[in-house]
Amino acid sequence: MNHTRTATVVVLAAAGLLLAGCSSSPPTVDGRPATRAANPGTGTATITASTDDDAYVQHARNRDPGDFNKTDPSIITPEGHTVCSMLAAGQTVETAAARVRQDFQETATRALVAAAPALCPDQTSKINAWISELH
């Protein structure tokens, strides 16, 4: 009877570890959320940066090429995710911009916030209203 309990505990512990492995965080590339894609040459999966992240970086670069054309995407992308997270949590665009402004100059801050709809299109109207107030 004692061996049965031990075996049951071991099986349950293994199942818990297996389930914990299934709920792990998504993969990242250079700190950015990533997607997995099949590599046609080898048939294996490779991890690449999210196309949303790439679009965000490109939008930020278009809005402020002087600051961002040579800046590594791993520095740019987390700012967009921060802006989107703050807006999704109910914070204002002004508050999110103030957070970004701690690390970037004004023009760069505007570019980073204005590019955020590439990552969180549901926040576009809030961000566009903020942009129109700046002009």
Secondary structure by P-SEA (a helix, b strand, c coil): caaaaaaaaaaaaaaaaaaaaaacccccccccbbbbbbcccccbbbbbccaaaaaaaaaaaaacccccccccccccaaaaaaaaaaaaacccaaaaaaaaaccccaaaaaaaaaacccccccaaaaaaaaaaaac
